[in-house]
Amino acid sequence: MDRDGLAEFLVRRREALQPSDVGLSPGPRRRAAGLRREEVAQLATMSTDYYTRLEQRRGPQPSPQILASLARALRLTADERDYLYRVAGHSAPDRVAVTDYVAPGLLRIFDRLTDTPALIFNALGETLVQNEPARALLGDASHFSGLERSSFHRWFSRPELERRSYPPTDHDRQSRAQVASLRVAYGLLGPASRAGEMVRDLIARSPEFARLWEAQEVARRFEDHKTLIHPRIGPVEVDCQVLFTEDESQALLVLTAAPRSESESRLRLLTVLGTEEFAG
């Protein structure tokens, strides 16, 4: 681990960013150039003390998970992310593999979506970032771990949780869509990957999944129009727009309601209700 190289790199990348670059308000009287340390720590979901120690060459070697969070918070390019891993004493991630790294271009678009539900997810259906309207509508996905990070997995392993956002009449279609999307990831990553582990786990625990997996359907499916059920405000009809990265390993999903519709009013209400009674 190159402590000096890591510290210097973090400082320079932090100073090169402005609050507007990461979706933050500039606030009054900013004496330092770029982002503050506490702002980077907030974006990377770590303590300010831990981040400060890294910049002061006092911190322990950060884990790959911490580095992925820092790369996302600092809006690093793929080359910059690889450099960050190497100076921290780790091998750079395989660029084809599923990681928590999010392309800066996708994040810049995401940062501007503050008034409608939006989230970024990877090929395994793992939510990487979501805004407040998305948390309020769909629940907070950040507390899941292991295979349950994947919405594909939760749809079959925890149906009482994952399926409550959809009308019962839509469950069969959604089940087929989840399996077809997981098969895309399985084909991309191979049987020895987390996708393969997920498939084996679900075949063992879910007869429904095993039956659908045998159908060999392969497709990324995002319905243009769907109805979602919120426990407090009821059904919300939304239109879905999806933007993929160039390698199609990640996607930005944006949910909008028709102008002047009852669903649009309900989405606005969500910004007031927040996540207080729907944390997932």
FIKOLBA-920641 format. One record per residue: residue number from 1; chain; x, y, z of N, C-alpha, C in turn. Coordinates in steps of 0.02 Angstrom, whole numbers, plus 50000, padded with zeros to 5 digits. Each point is the difference from the previous one (the first is absolute). Example, Ala and Ser with C-alpha at 12.3 -4.5 7.8 and 13.67 -1.06 7.14 Angstrom:
REC    n  chain   n.c1   n.c2   n.c3  ca.c1  ca.c2  ca.c3   c.c1   c.c2   c.c3
REC    1      A  50660  49716  50390  49955  50059  50000  50045  50060  50000
REC    2      A  49982  50053  49964  50042  50059  50003  49961  50055  50037
//
This chain:
REC    n  chain   n.c1   n.c2   n.c3  ca.c1  ca.c2  ca.c3   c.c1   c.c2   c.c3
REC    1      A  50042  49940  50000  49958  50060  50000  50044  50063  50000
REC    2      A  49988  50045  49954  50037  50062  49994  49959  50055  50036
REC    3      A  50014  50010  50065  49960  50048  50039  50005  50071  49972
REC    4      A  50061  50020  49982  50009  50067  49972  49962  50008  49934
REC    5      A  50007  49951  49957  49967  50003  49935  49924  50001  50008
REC    6      A  49974  49959  50046  49928  49998  50011  49975  50067  50027
REC    7      A  50034  50027  50050  49979  50063  50031  50001  50057  49949
REC    8      A  50054  50005  49963  50006  50054  49951  49947  49995  49946
REC    9      A  49985  49939  49978  49950  49991  49948  49931  50019  50026
REC   10      A  49983  49979  50061  49934  50017  50028  49992  50075  50007
REC   11      A  50052  50034  50024  49996  50072  50010  49990  50036  49933
REC   12      A  50038  49981  49949  49995  50034  49935  49933  49987  49967
REC   13      A  49974  49939  50005  49936  49985  49969  49944  50035  50038
REC   14      A  50005  50006  50065  49950  50036  50039  50000  50074  49983
REC   15      A  50059  50029  49994  50005  50071  49984  49977  50016  49929
REC   16      A  50000  49950  49956  49981  50012  49930  49924  50000  49991
REC   17      A  49963  49980  50051  49927  49996  49994  49967  50060  50034
REC   18      A  49945  50022  49972  49957  50050  50031  49936  49967  50024
REC   19      A  49967  50029  50050  49938  49969  50025  49949  49986  49945
REC   20      A  49995  50045  49952  49951  49990  49946  50018  49940  49957
REC   21      A  50063  49979  50000  50021  49942  49961  49972  49935  50028
REC   22      A  49983  50001  50064  49977  49938  50033  49929  50007  50027
REC   23      A  49965  50052  49978  49931  50009  50020  49990  50031  50069
REC   24      A  50051  50035  50026  49994  50033  50065  49992  50075  49992
REC   25      A  49969  50031  50049  49994  50073  50000  50066  50030  50023
REC   26      A  50023  50054  49968  50065  50029  50019  50000  50028  50071
REC   27      A  49944  50027  50023  49998  50028  50067  50040  50064  50006
REC   28      A  49996  50032  50057  50034  50065  50009  50074  49993  50019
REC   29      A  50040  50048  49981  50069  50009  50023  50042  49937  49997
REC   30      A  50015  49978  49940  50045  49943  49991  50071  50027  49994
REC   31      A  50041  49988  50050  50068  50026  49999  50048  49954  49962
REC   32      A  49987  49935  50002  50045  49953  49968  49977  49986  49929
REC   33      A  50048  49984  49957  49984  49982  49931  49969  49930  49999
REC   34      A  49953  49991  49955  49971  49934  49990  49953  49979  50056
REC   35      A  49993  49935  50008  49956  49972  50051  50034  50000  50068
REC   36      A  49960  50002  50052  50026  49991  50068  50008  49926  50014
REC   37      A  50042  49984  50048  50010  49930  50018  49935  49968  50023
REC   38      A  49961  50036  50039  49938  49970  50025  49950  49987  49943
REC   39      A  50005  50038  49947  49956  49989  49943  50019  49936  49962
REC   40      A  50066  49989  49991  50022  49938  49969  49980  49941  50043
REC   41      A  50010  50006  50066  49981  49945  50045  49925  49986  49996
REC   42      A  49960  50052  49997  49928  49991  49994  49982  49963  49935
REC   43      A  50030  50021  49945  49985  49969  49936  50023  49927  49998
REC   44      A  50054  49985  50036  50028  49933  50001  49972  49957  50057
REC   45      A  49953  50028  50038  49968  49966  50057  50052  49971  50049
REC   46      A  50046  50043  50021  50049  49982  50050  50008  50058  50049
REC   47      A  50034  49988  50055  50008  50054  50049  50051  50051  49975
REC   48      A  49990  50062  50020  50047  50053  49982  50068  49986  50029
REC   49      A  50001  49973  50061  50064  49985  50032  50040  49948  49960
REC   50      A  49966  49948  49976  50035  49949  49961  50029  50030  49937
REC   51      A  49959  50040  49964  50025  50030  49938  50058  50048  50014
REC   52      A  49994  50039  50053  50053  50048  50017  50066  49964  50013
REC   53      A  49997  49943  50034  50061  49963  50014  50033  49974  49935
REC   54      A  49960  49983  49951  50028  49980  49936  50039  50057  49968
REC   55      A  49971  50059  50002  50034  50058  49970  50061  50020  50041
REC   56      A  50001  49985  50064  50056  50018  50043  50051  49944  50007
REC   57      A  49994  49949  49958  50048  49944  49998  50000  49960  50064
REC   58      A  49945  50000  50036  49997  49965  50065  49952  49941  49998
REC   59      A  49961  49994  49948  49947  49950  50000  50025  49930  49985
REC   60      A  49959  49950  50017  50016  49931  49982  49990  49990  49925
REC   61      A  50024  49945  49975  49990  49986  49928  49925  49993  49986
REC   62      A  49973  50041  49955  49928  49995  49986  49984  49936  49962
REC   63      A  49941  49974  50012  49978  49939  49966  49978  50016  49929
REC   64      A  49994  49950  49957  49972  50013  49933  49931  50032  50002
REC   65      A  49960  49982  50050  49933  50030  50005  50004  50075  50015
REC   66      A  50047  50019  50044  50010  50071  50016  50025  50037  49938
REC   67      A  50045  49969  49964  50027  50033  49940  49946  50009  49947
REC   68      A  49956  49951  49993  49945  50007  49952  49955  50059  50020
REC   69      A  49988  50009  50064  49959  50056  50024  50036  50066  49987
REC   70      A  50065  50002  50011  50038  50062  49988  50002  50016  49926
REC   71      A  50009  49950  49958  50001  50012  49927  49933  50029  49977
REC   72      A  49946  49975  50028  49934  50026  49982  49991  50071  50026
REC   73      A  50021  50013  50063  49991  50066  50030  50041  50053  49963
REC   74      A  50060  49982  49978  50045  50047  49968  49992  50002  49924
REC   75      A  49951  49963  49975  49983  50000  49928  50062  49982  49958
REC   76      A  50035  49948  50020  50061  49980  49965  49984  49965  49934
REC   77      A  50041  50012  49950  49996  49962  49939  50025  49929  50013
REC   78      A  49992  49955  49952  50023  49931  50010  50075  49998  50011
REC   79      A  50038  50041  49963  50073  50002  50009  50018  50027  50069
REC   80      A  49966  50052  50022  50013  50028  50066  49982  49950  50055
REC   81      A  49945  49965  49990  49981  49950  50049  50053  49945  50005
REC   82      A  50025  49977  49943  50052  49948  50001  50062  50025  50037
REC   83      A  50019  50063  49990  50058  50029  50034  49987  50002  50075
REC   84      A  49940  50019  50021  49983  50003  50071  50010  49932  50032
REC   85      A  49976  49948  49968  50007  49932  50028  50074  49982  50007
REC   86      A  50040  50016  49950  50070  49979  50001  50041  50036  50053
REC   87      A  49989  50067  50007  50038  50034  50052  49977  49979  50070
REC   88      A  49939  49974  50005  49975  49975  50064  50022  49928  50013
REC   89      A  50038  49972  49954  50027  49933  50011  49957  49943  49976
REC   90      A  49952  50014  49956  49955  49948  49974  50007  49996  49924
REC   91      A  49983  49943  49973  49997  49994  49928  49939  50037  49974
REC   92      A  50006  50030  49941  49943  50035  49970  49947  49949  49982
REC   93      A  49936  50017  50010  49946  49954  49984  49997  49984  49925
REC   94      A  49976  49941  49985  49987  49981  49931  49944  50045  49974
REC   95      A  50012  50033  49945  49950  50047  49975  49938  49967  49972
REC   96      A  50004  49935  49989  49940  49964  49977  49960  49975  50059
REC   97      A  50031  49991  50057  49966  49973  50059  49949  50049  50027
REC   98      A  49954  49973  50040  49949  50042  50033  50032  50032  50061
REC   99      A  50001  50066  50003  50028  50036  50057  49952  50055  50022
REC  100      A  50018  50033  50055  49959  50056  50025  50021  50066  49968
REC  101      A  50050  49999  49958  50021  50061  49965  49946  50022  49952
REC  102      A  49987  50066  49999  49950  50028  49955  50034  50050  49953
REC  103      A  49985  49995  49936  50030  50045  49951  49982  50072  50016
REC  104      A  50050  50046  49999  49986  50070  50017  49946  50032  49957
REC  105      A  49999  49984  49935  49949  50029  49956  49931  49982  50022
REC  106      A  49990  49937  50021  49934  49978  50024  49983  50036  50066
REC  107      A  50050  50009  50043  49988  50034  50064  49981  50073  49989
REC  108      A  50031  50033  49950  49984  50070  49988  49927  50008  49980
REC  109      A  49975  49954  49961  49928  50003  49983  49958  49986  50062
REC  110      A  50020  49949  50037  49963  49980  50061  49996  50058  50049
REC  111      A  50055  50037  50009  50002  50054  50049  49948  50055  49985
REC  112      A  49980  50006  49938  49953  50052  49981  49927  49978  50006
REC  113      A  49990  49938  50018  49932  49973  50006  49981  49999  50074
REC  114      A  49972  50055  50023  49985  50007  50071  49925  49998  50015
REC  115      A  49958  50008  49949  49929  50007  50013  49959  49941  49974
REC  116      A  50034  49946  49978  49965  49941  49976  50042  49939  50017
REC  117      A  49970  49942  50013  50040  49942  50020  50051  49980  49946
REC  118      A  50062  49988  50022  50054  49979  49955  50049  49957  50039
REC  119      A  50028  49950  49966  50049  49957  50031  50046  49972  49947
REC  120      A  50061  49981  50021  50048  49968  49956  50013  49930  50027
REC  121      A  49997  49951  49956  50011  49931  50021  50047  49965  49950
REC  122      A  50028  49944  50022  50047  49963  49958  49967  49940  49967
REC  123      A  50040  49959  49966  49972  49944  49962  49967  49948  50044
REC  124      A  50017  49998  50064  49970  49953  50047  49938  50027  50034
REC  125      A  49977  50060  49980  49941  50029  50032  50015  50028  50068
REC  126      A  50064  50016  50014  50019  50030  50065  49996  50075  49994
REC  127      A  49963  50032  50043  49995  50073  50000  50064  50030  50026
REC  128      A  50031  50043  49960  50063  50032  50019  49988  50068  50032
REC  129      A  49956  50039  49972  49979  50063  50030  49926  50010  49985
REC  130      A  49965  50034  50044  49930  50018  49989  49987  50067  50033
REC  131      A  49957  50041  49970  49986  50065  50030  49943  49993  50050
REC  132      A  49985  50055  50034  49950  49998  50054  49930  49980  49974
REC  133      A  49977  50027  49943  49934  49977  49976  49999  49925  49986
REC  134      A  50055  49971  49976  50002  49928  49987  49998  49961  50066
REC  135      A  50035  50024  50051  49996  49967  50065  49930  50003  50028
REC  136      A  49967  50058  49992  49933  50007  50027  49950  49955  49964
REC  137      A  50009  49991  49935  49953  49960  49961  50014  49925  50006
REC  138      A  50064  49981  49997  50018  49929  49995  50033  49972  50063
REC  139      A  50019  50043  50047  50036  49978  50059  50074  50008  49992
REC  140      A  50036  50001  50055  50072  50011  50000  50036  49934  49988
REC  141      A  50036  49994  49945  50034  49938  49983  50070  49995  50029
REC  142      A  50023  50052  50034  50071  50002  50021  50016  49952  50057
REC  143      A  49949  49976  50037  50015  49958  50058  50003  49925  49983
REC  144      A  49987  49982  49938  50004  49930  49981  50073  49980  49990
REC  145      A  50015  49936  50011  50069  49975  49992  49998  49931  49968
REC  146      A  50058  49977  49978  50004  49935  49970  49958  49994  49937
REC  147      A  49973  49942  49988  49959  49989  49940  49936  50042  50002
REC  148      A  49979  50019  50060  49938  50039  50005  50008  50072  49975
REC  149      A  50061  50021  49984  50008  50065  49969  49964  50002  49932
REC  150      A  49992  49943  49969  49970  49996  49934  49923  49997  50004
REC  151      A  49968  50044  49962  49926  49998  49998  49977  49935  49966
REC  152      A  50041  49973  49954  49983  49935  49970  49994  49947  50054
REC  153      A  50048  49999  50045  50001  49950  50054  49942  50012  50048
REC  154      A  49991  50062  50022  49948  50014  50050  49930  49984  49973
REC  155      A  49990  50007  49935  49934  49986  49971  49977  49929  50016
REC  156      A  50048  49954  50003  49983  49930  50014  50016  49978  50071
REC  157      A  50051  50030  50031  50019  49979  50067  49960  50036  50054
REC  158      A  49978  50061  49985  49960  50039  50048  49940  50031  49965
REC  159      A  49956  49959  49973  49943  50026  49962  49954  50044  50041
REC  160      A  49995  49986  50065  49956  50042  50042  50025  50071  50005
REC  161      A  50064  50011  49988  50029  50067  50002  50002  50031  49930
REC  162      A  50029  49964  49953  50013  50029  49934  49938  50008  49958
REC  163      A  49951  49955  50008  49942  50001  49955  49944  50046  50024
REC  164      A  50007  50028  50059  49946  50043  50026  49995  50065  49961
REC  165      A  50051  50017  49962  49998  50062  49960  49963  49990  49934
REC  166      A  49979  49939  49985  49967  49985  49936  49932  49970  50012
REC  167      A  49951  50015  49959  49934  49968  50006  50006  49925  49989
REC  168      A  49961  49960  50036  50004  49927  49991  49991  49977  49928
REC  169      A  49959  50037  49962  49988  49981  49930  50063  50009  49957
REC  170      A  50051  50034  50026  50061  50013  49961  50057  49955  50022
REC  171      A  49990  49958  50051  50054  49960  50028  50029  49950  49949
REC  172      A  49957  49966  49963  50025  49950  49953  50045  50032  49947
REC  173      A  49978  50056  49972  50040  50033  49949  50066  50024  50029
REC  174      A  49998  50027  50061  50062  50023  50031  50047  49942  50015
REC  175      A  49974  49943  50019  50042  49942  50013  50038  49980  49937
REC  176      A  49966  49998  49944  50033  49984  49937  50053  50052  49982
REC  177      A  49985  50063  50012  50047  50054  49984  50063  49994  50044
REC  178      A  49991  49984  50064  50058  49994  50046  50045  49943  49978
REC  179      A  49971  49944  49982  50040  49942  49980  50035  50014  49933
REC  180      A  49965  50030  49953  50030  50015  49935  50059  50048  50007
REC  181      A  49994  50049  50045  50054  50048  50012  50060  49966  50034
REC  182      A  49986  49956  50048  50054  49964  50033  50037  49955  49950
REC  183      A  49964  49973  49951  50034  49957  49951  50047  50042  49956
REC  184      A  49983  50063  49988  50046  50044  49964  50066  50006  50039
REC  185      A  49994  50014  50066  50060  50006  50042  50038  49934  50003
REC  186      A  49965  49945  50003  50031  49934  50003  50040  49987  49936
REC  187      A  49972  50019  49943  50036  49991  49937  50061  50044  49995
REC  188      A  49996  50061  50029  50056  50047  49998  50056  49979  50047
REC  189      A  49982  49978  50060  50050  49990  50053  50021  49927  50009
REC  190      A  49958  49953  49980  50019  49930  50003  49976  49965  50063
REC  191      A  50001  49933  49999  49974  49961  50056  50042  50005  50064
REC  192      A  50063  50020  49994  50042  50005  50060  49994  50068  50035
REC  193      A  49958  50044  49973  49992  50068  50027  49946  50002  50054
REC  194      A  49988  50060  50026  49945  50010  50047  49933  49986  49967
REC  195      A  49995  50012  49935  49938  49983  49964  49988  49925  50004
REC  196      A  50053  49961  49989  49993  49927  50005  49982  49978  50070
REC  197      A  50032  50031  50050  49984  49983  50069  49926  50015  50015
REC  198      A  49976  50057  49974  49931  50019  50011  49952  49950  49968
REC  199      A  50015  49979  49939  49958  49953  49965  49995  49934  50040
REC  200      A  50056  49975  50022  50000  49937  50037  49962  50006  50065
REC  201      A  50007  50056  50034  49965  50010  50063  49924  50003  49989
REC  202      A  49979  50035  49947  49928  50008  49988  49968  49936  49974
REC  203      A  50037  49961  49961  49973  49935  49977  49986  49956  50061
REC  204      A  50044  50002  50050  49992  49958  50059  49943  50023  50044
REC  205      A  49985  50064  50001  49951  50026  50048  49932  50017  49970
REC  206      A  49997  50009  49934  49937  50024  49970  49979  49957  49940
REC  207      A  49949  49959  50008  49974  49961  49942  49977  50046  49943
REC  208      A  49973  50058  50018  49978  50047  49947  50059  50022  49959
REC  209      A  50055  50018  50033  50059  50021  49963  50027  49943  49957
REC  210      A  50004  49940  50028  50027  49943  49964  49960  49986  49936
REC  211      A  49934  50006  50005  49957  49990  49942  50013  50053  49947
REC  212      A  50004  50062  50020  50011  50055  49952  50070  49998  49971
REC  213      A  50050  49979  50040  50068  49997  49975  50006  49949  49943
REC  214      A  49962  49947  50004  50001  49949  49948  49972  50026  49934
REC  215      A  49962  50053  50001  49970  50027  49939  50051  50034  49955
REC  216      A  50060  50016  50027  50055  50028  49959  49983  50068  49969
REC  217      A  49960  50040  50034  49986  50068  49974  50057  50046  50018
REC  218      A  50022  50040  49952  50057  50045  50010  49980  50069  49975
REC  219      A  49997  50049  50046  49981  50068  49979  50006  50047  50060
REC  220      A  50021  50062  49984  49995  50053  50050  49931  50031  49991
REC  221      A  49958  49995  50050  49931  50022  49991  49984  50057  50048
REC  222      A  49979  50055  49973  49977  50056  50039  49936  50025  49968
REC  223      A  49944  49985  50030  49936  50020  49971  49997  50076  49994
REC  224      A  49974  50024  49944  49994  50072  49990  49951  50032  50050
REC  225      A  49951  49961  50021  49949  50026  50045  49984  49947  50052
REC  226      A  49997  50019  50063  49983  49952  50052  49965  50035  50058
REC  227      A  49968  49961  50042  49968  50025  50060  50039  49973  50061
REC  228      A  50020  50045  50044  50033  49982  50062  49955  50017  50059
REC  229      A  50004  49959  50052  49957  50008  50058  50042  50026  50059
REC  230      A  49980  50057  50027  50032  50027  50060  49954  49989  50059
REC  231      A  50026  49980  50058  49957  49982  50057  49958  50057  50028
REC  232      A  50021  50062  49987  49962  50057  50028  49960  50038  49948
REC  233      A  50027  50007  49940  49966  50042  49951  49965  49959  49946
REC  234      A  50008  49934  50001  49964  49958  49953  50035  49992  49933
REC  235      A  49962  49983  49948  50030  49986  49934  50026  50063  49966
REC  236      A  50057  49993  49967  50030  50054  49963  50018  49974  49930
REC  237      A  49971  50030  49949  50016  49980  49931  50060  50041  49976
REC  238      A  50051  49964  49977  50062  50033  49979  50022  49976  49931
REC  239      A  50034  50043  49964  50034  49983  49938  50074  49990  50016
REC  240      A  50031  49949  49969  50069  49982  50015  50045  50018  49941
REC  241      A  50054  50034  50016  50051  50015  49950  50067  49973  50025
REC  242      A  50037  49966  49957  50062  49967  50020  50057  50024  49955
REC  243      A  50055  50019  50032  50060  50021  49964  50057  49955  50021
REC  244      A  50030  49963  49952  50054  49954  50014  50068  50033  49990
REC  245      A  50051  49976  50036  50068  50019  49985  50020  49968  49933
REC  246      A  50057  50021  49973  50020  49976  49934  50008  49924  49999
REC  247      A  50027  49971  50055  50009  49927  50001  49938  49964  50027
REC  248      A  49948  50038  50015  49936  49972  50023  50006  49963  50066
REC  249      A  50052  50015  50039  50009  49967  50065  49960  50034  50055
REC  250      A  49979  50063  49989  49960  50037  50049  49946  50039  49963
REC  251      A  49948  50017  50038  49944  50036  49969  49972  50050  50050
REC  252      A  49978  50057  49973  49964  50051  50038  49926  49992  49984
REC  253      A  49960  49988  50051  49928  49993  49992  49966  50062  50029
REC  254      A  49957  50031  49960  49964  50060  50021  49925  49986  49995
REC  255      A  49963  50015  50053  49928  49989  50002  49965  50067  50001
REC  256      A  49955  50011  49954  49962  50063  49997  49926  49984  49994
REC  257      A  49959  50048  50020  49928  49994  49994  49975  50050  49949
REC  258      A  49944  49985  49970  49971  50045  49950  49985  50068  50031
REC  259      A  50015  50055  49964  49987  50067  50027  49927  50009  50020
REC  260      A  49991  50034  50057  49933  50017  50026  49957  49939  50016
REC  261      A  50031  49942  50007  49962  49940  50018  49999  49991  50075
REC  262      A  49956  49956  50024  49997  49985  50071  50066  49968  50023
REC  263      A  50030  49959  49956  50064  49969  50019  50055  50051  50008
REC  264      A  50000  50053  49960  50050  50053  50008  49991  50034  50068
REC  265      A  49938  50011  50020  49986  50030  50065  50025  49954  50056
REC  266      A  49991  49935  49991  50022  49953  50051  50076  49997  50005
REC  267      A  50035  50006  49943  50073  50002  50003  50024  50062  50037
REC  268      A  49965  50056  49989  50018  50061  50037  49990  49990  50075
REC  269      A  49946  49966  50018  49986  49987  50070  50055  49958  50032
REC  270      A  50031  49956  49961  50054  49959  50026  50059  50042  50025
REC  271      A  50012  50057  49967  50056  50042  50022  49986  50029  50069
REC  272      A  49936  50005  50018  49982  50024  50067  50004  49943  50051
REC  273      A  49973  49941  49979  49998  49944  50046  50069  49972  50013
REC  274      A  50043  50003  49948  50067  49972  50006  49998  49925  50011
REC  275      A  50049  49975  50036  50007  49928  50011  49980  49980  50071
REC  276      A  49964  50043  50036  49989  49987  50071  49964  49935  50014
REC  277      A  49955  49978  49955  49963  49938  50013  50010  49948  49945
REC  278      A  50051  50011  49958  50011  49952  49946  50075  49992  49988
REC  279      A  50034  49972  50051  50072  49994  49995  50023  49934  49970
REC  280      A  49953  49956  49983  50019  49937  49966  50014  49944  50048
//
